């Protein structure tokens, strides 16, 4: 069931924020997953900094939505 939900979230994210952008956000959030608690403003600031350093440009609403969807996927992947 989690695999189906993850696939649906991936498709929704690709449709709402763009596949290439979401892939980069998911990669950044996955990288930060083991290093810090991914709840609250800390995850957004850390992911924002990570993506900004990589030269990725984005809008605030697009970024926030992508972060939340990435965290939802990571939560589903954990046992």
Secondary structure as UniProt FT lines:
FT   HELIX           2..17
FT   HELIX           19..33
FT   TURN            34..35
FT   HELIX           41..53
FT   TURN            54..55
FT   HELIX           60..77
//
